Amino acid sequence: MPPYLKLGAALGALLSVHGVPARAQAAGGETLTLKRVFASPDLAGLQPRALKLSPDGTLVTLLKPRADEKERLDLWAIDTRTGAERLLVDSKKTGSGAELSEAEKMQRERDRSVAGSTGITSYDWSPDGKSILVPVDGDLYLAALDGQVRRLTDTPGGELNGVVSPKGGFVSFVRDGNLFVQPVAGAERQVTQGASDTVSWGVAEFVAQEEMDRRTGYWWSPDDRMIAVARVDESPVGIVTRTAIGGEGTKVYQQRYPAAGTPNAIVDLFVMKPDGSGRVKVDLGVDKDIYLARVDWSKDGRTLYVQRESRDQKRLDLLAVDPATGKARVVLRETAKSWINLSNNFHPLKDGSFLWWSERSGHGHLYRVSGDTWTALTSGDWEVRDVVGVDEDKGLVYFTGNRETPLEQQLYVTALAKPGKARALTSAGWWNDVVMDDAASRIVVSRQNSDQPKQLYLADADGKQLQWLSQNALSGDHPYAPYVASHVKTQFGMVKAADGTTLYTKMLTPPLEPRKRYPVFMIHYGGPGGGRQVTNTWSGALNQYLVDRGWIVFAIDNRGTPDRGKAFEDHLYRAMGTVEVQDQLTGVEWLKKQPFVDADRIATYGWSYGGYMSLKLLEKAPGVFAAAVAGAPVTKWELYDTHYTERYLGQPQGKPSAYPASGAVEEAVKIRDPLLLIHGMSDDNVVFDNATALMARMQGAAVPFEMMAYPGQTHRVGGPGISVHLWRTIEQFLAKHAGGPAPE
């Protein structure tokens, strides 16, 4: 659930329930309305996605929402020498308008960064920097930098996972479950055979996409000589009948969904030449019930590195594979008593050593591994997040982390040979996301904080800012400028958990009047692996709208959430629905002690794992909340997928099983407080059966609740019209049960 639960964080940022005293228009400003919050252009201004530097570092490319249609993305470029930006590919002029295949729709849903988006959602630079491969409406196009666009494919089936090979000789993609390779100046060739309803080549299986942050199923060698290709056989996987109920009819999908405790797909790995010849099967071991976690090539293309994860996720092996024979040997093994978190920080070096990320110290840190020798490049009570650049000539590695505070993210650099204290290259007070060019000579920083939406600037390898790429100042004609006068600052704080652990909080309040008490809208997510609410990031127009309506917005990150060390996260091992509930209630107790809080009007909201938490909070603490909203909740963990669920709860058949206590269905009969249940009727992640199981239990026990189901909506409920309806529904519910005003 980490990737999908990022949606909980995204919706938390959108969080715009409203309610309570009438708001006054800020002096010199405009009144923020719910319709405007969801209208175009985006109130946050430029919200770049998929930032990349061209191979020569002269262009920054990004996906940018259209001013008149913020769900549709186009491909833009910013010149790093002049700051001039230009449209490279207009998705409306380039695309055919064809409907996407179901496979591509679901891929987009599982990639939360583009869920709900249309137009261009990915692209790939050619190594020579002269063209870009762009998928649009299911087909592939090759865009030159002068604006010329050449169509490469024109088929009804659609192409997935299109890339340009590392040396630039080929374009490759998956069509109808088989891998195709096409010389840039030649004809396509199908290089795998045998795809069917249950067998596919070159596509990541469901749990790899949804839970493992692995988006592809094939990997080119750096010299274009070979391709490693995964073959996925889903025939052992159970079928969930997903009834995609839409506004104009119903479609039934027989979806292969590996529920906890049931068989996974069988994944094999092969190495072959670009024409499909010379195929060799990789030896992944005798145990077939494993996860293919990561695949990488060495710098010289002579070794294939494979990360093999055990079914219980307590063992992770790094295999070195001879691509000529498929023979493998274990070069590194990680073990854990609870579970192992995966990362994307494996990085092979020229001398045969490699960078490795591990939580062996209790915190996620970088190591340089050479044979049996591990050299710690970072250490301490903080977390390294992502390696973003390596300069082997200068012996430097660049990475993001949270050394100073878990509320922020900074860019650091340290030496590969004689590591000392890492040097921060970005400024405190910001959450910084970073991309670098392949030579690690230039840095593009995308930074934000609770008062400033994303800004882009170009820096040199020492972190010195060279120029703004997008200052995104909240003034002049910026979309948010009319509302700055009523913008309130986020207050960060700390409270102690029952065991003395420090928990971080955030709060936004209206201007407080003496002796007046205000209602609270409490946001929670609470699960492991993602969805943190308390970070110094842009607070979102919907939060501001909520505050304008008279609500206090409050969140607390409980034990079990990430970025605080393994022990902090491990509190939820075989114990979901326990300490995270307790810590959220600790936050409530703190709120009740504040003289400006109306203790009888505290409402709580969560989506996904947060929706599950809404249910557990009502079950465990009746009478505490005036009302609760549960969006797309998991209600029975036996219904959720293998990789996420078993990581934390083990197998449901285990003795003793952690599933009964962690479920939310049986104890739903204890709910006494107002509940609004929301679910998309085409959700392929938290399938709709979770909602119906809860509904049936509560109805059978004569426990009242309110429900809003969304035909055609998936795990992400939103989009033009839908988002406004969703939050008006929540407003109406809160007006009735928490004393808020009626919707606009």
PyMOL commands that set and color helices and strands:
alter all, ss='L'
color gray80, all
select helices_A, chain A and resi 2-14+34-38+91-94+102-110+206-211+481-486+541-548+566-572+579-592+609-620+637-639+642-649+659-662+666-670+689-700+722-737
alter helices_A, ss='H'
color red, helices_A
select strands_A, chain A and resi 49-53+59-66+69-79+85-89+118-119+124-125+131-136+139-144+149-151+160-164+170-175+178-183+189-190+199-201+218-220+227-233+239-246+249-256+266-272+280-281+290-297+304-310+315-321+328-335+347-348+354-358+365-370+373-376+384-391+396-401+410-415+423-424+431-436+442-449+452-460+465-470+491-496+502-508+518-523+552-556+597-607+627-631+675-680+706-710
alter strands_A, ss='S'
color yellow, strands_A
deselect
rebuild
show_as cartoon
